[in-house]
Amino acid sequence: MRQRHRTLRLLGSLLLVAAAGVSATGAVPAGPGPTAIPLDRVVPAPASVAPGGSPYRITDGTRIRVDGSREVRRVGEYLAGILRPSTGYRLPVTTHGGGIRLRLAEGAFGAEGYRLDSDRRGVVITAARPAGLFHGVQTLRQLLPAAVEKDSVQPGPWLVAGGTIKDTPRYGWRGAMLDVSRHFFSVDEVKRYVDQLALYKFNKLHLHLSDDQGWRIAIDSWPRLATYGGSTQVGGGPGGYYTKDDYREMVRYAASRHLEVVPEIDMPGHTNAALASYAELNCDGVAPPLYTGTEVGFSSLCVGKDLTYDFVEDVIRELAALTPGRYLHIGGDEAHSTPHADYVKFMDRVQPVVAEYGKTVIGWHQLTGASPAKGALAQYWGLDGTSAQEKEQVAAAARAGTGLILSPADRIYLDMKYDESTALGLSWAGYVEVRRSYDWDPGDYLAGVPESAVRGVEAPLWSETLRTSEDIEYMAFPRVAGVAELGWSPAVTHDWDAYKVRLAAQAERWEALGISFYRSPQVPWL
């Protein structure tokens, strides 16, 4: 029966190819026919696009050719996994044959850049590193009809426009943060968001793992952090936490999509879940109740206790051991109940611990009010209207060597309402429509900051009002695509009028992927 089914399927595929008038290699005959998606329709905008020549058609005869590298084969299998359900084709991943070729070669690609060449004979994606091939695959996805994203066989045809794309990212840090503390999201929900970020060439997933409302990662030396501190969330409810194996699986999955996980343990403020779990972490030795509200700034670790630093070191040691990436985020924002002198003392003691366990410190930009460690990164979340004094404090740190990740709240906080009618989200930083989120330049956003100090951009998504993947998607899309373009594309390509047309064309792809999104009136949706 299995052989008969396979034979019938192959016969059907050959009949379709014959009806389409194409060869088994995918060459497209001359004459009128279906049109391919233009090379310049991609989001984020490529660095260089040179259209020309005939398109390539993916057929049942197409192979995905890779070299002998295990990493390249993984990218090839990933691509095959995208294409097979919708095309119905076998698309074997092999080391010979033609059609779609993924190849590593030295060139001016950097760690993440790629070149895509397409003509009637096939598509070749070339990069110096597997990450570049993976990003090139995301471009290839967008050059195919949106129906390619569906999980059932679609009619096609599957044309890739002819020409060449040469592409490298503007910034090395293109991040998205997911707050799993205010509301807990399952491993599968995190993976779903990872897949959506990968489509737009993000390379960092920042997980906000602790806050007043919940502690979300198991720490063996302090087990009540997860079992008790993780037992609730905003508004009550069961909360939850990740076992170490859960966390490893998220790290592994993100890495398979070429995203590096950056874990955050927020301190010395935003620590009520920890303080409630262990009375001895409080200066008075009395544990506060678990917290399910949304206020900020009321909690603090006891800076004067040696036990506090034993606790911090245990957490950092265990989390660093789980995290293959280079960074560990120590928070540091809204520590309103920590006196400034205590805040400075705390950061002076904690930053060397992060280095001791082989990681680079990241903190919210309030870290610049202390003494950032050499090599540390500060994540700026202020507003256009943040005081000149606070902005200058950040700029001075940048001039002294501290790298900056830009996350201005009134631009790319994805939990800000689009307008007053938005049911989800908050509005303390104002309303953030799609154009406002896109229409700024990270390179000159903060006065007095050398452009070389800007490492990139990151879009935080805080979850006070978010409970489901659908909620995440509605607040992230379409703004997250604009953040991707700010991080990836050359400044010269930045133009709202052109971008909104390319953005509108993404809607059909999101619908095919089952992504919930906001239909902004600022975008000319098709």
Residue pairs with C-beta under 8 A, 6 or more apart in sequence:
9 88
10 60
13 59
13 60
13 88
13 89
14 60
16 60
17 23
17 24
17 59
17 60
17 61
20 57
20 59
20 156
20 157
21 29
22 28
22 29
22 57
22 59
23 59
23 61
24 59
24 60
24 61
25 59
25 61
25 62
25 98
25 99
25 121
25 122
26 56
26 57
26 58
26 59
26 61
26 62
26 99
26 120
26 121
26 122
27 54
27 56
27 57
27 120
27 121
28 54
28 55
28 56
28 57
28 120
28 159
30 54
33 157
34 157
34 159
35 159
36 55
36 143
36 159
36 160
36 161
36 162
37 142
37 143
37 144
37 145
37 159
37 161
37 505
38 51
38 161
39 46
39 49
39 50
39 51
39 118
39 143
39 161
39 163
39 165
40 46
40 49
40 51
40 502
41 142
41 143
41 502
41 505
42 139
42 142
42 143
42 165
42 502
43 142
43 200
43 481
43 484
43 485
43 499
43 502
43 503
43 506
44 200
44 201
44 481
44 484
44 485
44 487
44 488
44 489
45 485
45 488
45 489
45 490
45 493
45 499
45 502
46 139
46 165
46 166
46 167
46 489
47 113
47 166
47 167
47 168
47 489
47 490
47 493
48 164
48 165
48 166
48 167
49 163
49 164
49 165
50 163
50 164
50 165
50 166
51 161
51 162
51 163
52 162
52 163
52 164
53 118
53 119
53 120
53 162
53 163
54 119
54 120
54 162
55 118
55 120
55 159
55 160
55 161
55 162
56 118
56 119
56 120
56 121
56 122
56 123
56 159
56 160
56 162
57 157
57 158
57 159
57 160
58 83
58 87
58 89
58 91
58 99
58 100
58 144
58 156
58 158
58 159
58 160
59 89
59 158
60 88
60 89
60 90
61 99
62 89
62 91
62 99
62 100
63 91
63 92
63 93
63 94
63 96
63 97
63 98
63 99
63 100
64 76
64 79
64 80
64 91
64 92
64 93
64 94
64 99
64 100
64 101
64 102
65 76
65 94
65 95
65 96
65 97
65 98
65 99
65 100
65 101
65 102
66 72
66 73
66 75
66 76
66 93
66 94
66 95
66 101
66 102
66 103
67 95
67 102
67 103
67 104
68 95
69 104
69 130
71 130
72 102
72 103
72 104
72 130
72 133
73 93
74 130
74 256
75 102
75 130
75 133
75 134
75 137
76 93
76 102
77 93
78 134
78 137
78 256
79 100
79 102
79 137
79 140
80 91
80 92
80 93
82 137
82 141
82 148
82 149
83 89
83 91
83 144
83 148
83 158
84 90
84 91
85 150
85 151
85 152
85 153
86 147
86 148
86 149
86 150
86 151
86 152
86 153
86 154
87 148
87 153
87 154
87 156
87 158
88 153
91 99
98 121
98 122
99 122
99 123
100 122
100 123
100 124
100 125
100 140
101 122
101 123
101 124
101 125
102 125
102 133
102 136
102 137
103 124
103 125
103 126
103 127
104 126
104 127
104 128
104 129
104 130
104 133
105 126
105 127
105 128
106 128
107 115
107 126
107 128
108 168
109 115
109 126
109 127
109 128
109 129
109 132
109 168
110 128
110 132
110 168
110 169
111 128
111 129
111 131
111 132
111 172
112 129
112 131
112 132
112 135
112 168
112 169
112 172
112 201
112 203
112 258
113 127
113 128
113 132
113 135
113 166
113 167
113 168
113 169
114 125
114 126
114 127
114 132
114 133
114 135
114 136
114 139
114 165
114 167
115 125
115 126
115 127
115 136
115 164
115 165
115 166
115 167
116 123
116 124
116 125
116 126
116 136
116 139
116 140
116 164
116 165
116 167
117 123
117 124
117 126
117 163
117 164
118 124
118 143
118 160
118 161
118 162
118 163
118 164
119 162
120 162
123 140
123 160
125 133
125 136
125 137
125 140
126 136
127 133
127 135
127 136
130 258
131 203
131 258
134 198
134 257
134 258
135 167
135 201
135 258
136 167
138 198
138 199
138 200
138 201
139 165
139 167
140 160
141 148
141 149
141 199
142 199
142 509
143 160
143 161
144 158
144 159
144 160
145 154
145 156
145 158
145 159
146 508
146 509
146 511
146 512
147 154
147 155
147 156
147 512
148 154
148 158
148 512
149 509
149 512
149 513
150 512
169 201
169 487
169 488
170 487
170 488
170 489
170 490
170 491
171 442
171 454
171 455
171 456
171 457
171 487
171 488
172 203
172 455
172 456
173 203
173 204
173 405
173 455
173 456
173 457
173 458
173 487
174 201
174 202
174 203
174 204
174 456
174 457
174 458
174 483
174 484
174 487
174 488
175 202
175 203
175 204
175 205
175 206
175 262
175 405
175 456
175 457
175 458
175 459
175 487
176 193
176 197
176 202
176 204
176 205
176 206
176 414
176 458
176 459
176 460
176 461
176 476
176 480
176 483
177 205
177 206
177 207
177 208
177 264
177 407
177 458
177 459
177 460
177 461
178 185
178 190
178 193
178 205
178 206
178 207
178 208
178 461
178 463
178 472
179 208
179 211
179 415
179 460
179 461
179 462
179 463
180 190
180 207
180 208
180 209
180 214
180 216
180 463
181 208
181 209
181 210
181 211
181 213
181 214
181 215
181 216
181 233
181 273
181 463
182 211
182 213
182 214
182 233
182 234
182 294
182 462
182 463
182 464
182 466
183 233
183 234
183 237
183 463
183 464
183 466
183 467
184 214
184 216
184 230
184 233
184 238
184 239
184 240
184 241
185 463
185 469
185 472
186 240
187 242
187 246
187 249
187 250
189 468
189 469
189 472
190 205
190 207
190 250
191 250
191 253
192 469
193 205
193 469
193 472
193 476
194 205
194 250
194 253
194 254
194 257
194 259
195 257
196 473
196 476
196 477
196 480
196 513
196 515
197 205
197 257
197 259
197 480
198 257
198 258
198 259
200 480
200 481
200 484
200 488
201 484
201 488
202 259
202 484
202 487
203 258
203 259
203 260
204 259
204 260
204 262
204 458
205 254
205 259
205 260
205 261
205 262
206 261
206 262
206 264
206 329
206 458
206 460
207 250
207 261
207 262
207 263
207 264
208 264
208 266
208 460
208 462
209 215
209 216
209 217
209 242
209 263
209 264
209 265
210 216
210 217
210 225
210 229
210 264
210 265
210 266
210 267
210 270
210 271
210 273
210 274
211 266
211 270
211 272
211 273
212 270
212 271
212 272
212 273
212 291
212 296
212 298
212 299
213 232
213 233
213 234
213 239
213 272
213 273
213 291
213 292
213 293
214 229
214 230
214 231
214 232
214 233
214 239
214 240
214 241
214 273
215 225
215 226
215 229
215 230
215 241
215 273
215 274
215 277
216 226
216 230
216 240
216 241
216 242
217 225
217 226
217 241
217 242
217 244
217 247
217 263
217 265
217 319
218 225
218 226
218 241
218 242
218 243
218 244
218 247
219 225
219 226
219 314
219 315
219 318
219 319
220 244
220 318
221 314
221 318
222 277
222 278
222 311
222 314
222 315
224 277
224 278
225 273
225 274
225 277
225 278
225 315
226 241
227 241
228 276
228 277
228 290
229 273
229 274
229 276
229 277
229 290
230 239
230 240
230 241
230 273
231 238
231 239
231 290
232 238
232 239
232 290
232 291
232 292
233 239
233 240
233 292
234 292
234 293
234 294
234 463
234 464
235 292
236 292
242 250
244 322
247 263
247 322
248 322
250 261
251 261
251 322
251 323
251 324
251 325
254 260
254 261
255 261
255 324
260 325
260 326
260 327
261 323
261 325
262 325
262 327
262 328
262 329
262 362
263 319
263 322
263 323
263 328
263 329
264 328
264 329
264 330
264 331
264 362
265 315
265 316
265 319
265 328
265 329
265 330
265 331
266 330
266 331
266 332
266 333
267 301
267 312
267 330
267 331
267 332
267 346
267 350
268 300
268 301
268 303
268 332
268 335
268 338
268 342
268 343
268 346
269 296
269 297
269 299
269 300
269 331
269 332
269 333
269 334
269 335
269 336
269 337
269 338
270 296
270 299
270 331
270 333
270 334
270 335
271 281
271 299
271 300
271 301
272 288
272 290
272 291
272 298
272 299
273 290
273 291
274 281
274 301
274 311
275 281
275 282
275 287
275 288
275 299
275 301
276 287
276 288
276 289
276 290
276 291
277 287
278 287
278 311
279 285
279 286
279 287
280 307
281 301
281 302
281 305
281 307
281 308
281 311
282 288
282 302
283 302
283 304
283 305
288 299
291 299
294 464
296 334
296 336
297 334
297 335
297 336
297 337
298 336
298 337
299 337
300 335
300 337
300 338
300 342
301 308
301 311
301 312
301 338
301 346
302 308
303 338
303 342
303 343
303 345
303 346
304 342
309 349
309 350
309 353
312 350
312 353
313 353
316 328
316 350
316 353
316 354
316 357
316 359
317 357
319 328
320 328
320 354
320 357
320 358
320 359
321 357
323 359
326 359
326 360
327 359
327 360
327 361
327 362
327 377
328 354
328 357
328 359
328 360
328 361
328 362
329 362
329 363
329 379
330 347
330 350
330 351
330 354
330 361
330 362
330 363
330 367
331 363
331 364
332 343
332 347
332 363
332 364
332 366
332 367
332 370
333 364
333 365
333 366
333 381
334 366
335 343
335 366
338 346
340 369
343 366
343 369
343 370
344 369
344 370
344 371
347 363
347 367
347 370
347 371
348 370
348 371
351 361
351 372
351 373
351 376
352 373
354 360
354 361
354 373
355 361
355 373
360 375
360 376
360 377
361 367
361 372
361 373
361 375
361 376
361 377
362 376
362 377
362 378
362 379
362 405
363 372
363 376
363 377
363 378
363 379
364 378
364 379
364 381
365 378
365 379
365 380
365 381
365 382
365 394
365 404
367 376
367 378
368 378
368 393
368 394
368 396
368 397
368 402
369 393
372 378
372 397
372 402
374 401
375 401
375 403
376 402
376 403
377 402
377 403
377 404
377 405
377 455
378 394
378 397
378 398
378 402
378 403
378 404
378 405
379 404
379 405
379 407
379 458
380 394
380 404
380 405
380 406
380 407
380 408
380 446
381 407
381 408
381 409
381 413
381 460
382 390
382 391
382 394
382 408
382 409
383 408
383 409
383 410
383 429
383 430
384 408
384 410
384 411
385 410
391 446
391 447
391 448
392 448
394 404
394 446
394 449
395 446
395 447
395 448
395 449
396 448
398 404
398 446
398 448
398 449
398 450
398 453
399 448
399 449
399 450
399 453
401 453
402 453
403 453
403 454
403 455
404 446
404 449
404 453
404 454
404 455
405 455
405 456
405 457
405 458
406 412
406 442
406 445
406 446
406 454
406 456
406 457
406 458
407 413
407 457
407 458
407 459
407 460
408 440
408 445
409 416
409 429
409 460
410 416
410 429
410 430
410 432
410 436
411 432
411 436
411 437
411 440
412 432
412 437
412 457
412 458
412 459
412 460
412 479
412 483
412 486
413 429
413 432
413 459
413 460
413 461
413 462
414 459
414 460
414 461
414 475
414 476
414 479
414 480
415 424
415 425
415 426
415 460
415 461
415 462
415 463
415 464
415 465
415 466
415 475
416 425
416 426
416 427
416 429
416 430
416 431
416 432
417 424
417 425
417 426
417 427
417 431
417 432
418 425
418 431
418 432
418 433
418 434
418 518
418 520
419 431
419 433
420 427
420 431
422 431
422 518
424 465
424 466
424 471
424 474
424 475
425 465
425 475
426 462
426 464
426 465
432 479
433 520
433 522
434 478
434 479
434 482
434 500
434 503
434 518
434 520
434 522
434 523
435 496
435 500
435 522
437 479
437 482
437 483
438 479
438 482
438 485
438 486
438 496
438 499
439 496
440 486
441 486
441 491
441 494
442 454
442 456
442 457
442 486
442 487
443 451
443 454
443 491
444 451
456 487
457 483
457 486
457 487
458 483
459 476
459 479
459 480
459 483
461 472
461 475
461 476
463 472
465 471
466 472
466 475
470 516
473 515
473 516
473 517
474 516
474 517
474 518
475 518
477 510
477 515
477 516
477 517
477 518
478 503
478 506
478 517
478 518
478 520
478 523
481 503
481 506
482 499
482 503
485 493
485 494
485 499
486 494
500 522
500 523
500 524
501 524
503 523
504 523
504 524
504 525
504 526
505 526
507 517
507 519
507 525
507 526
508 526
510 517
519 525
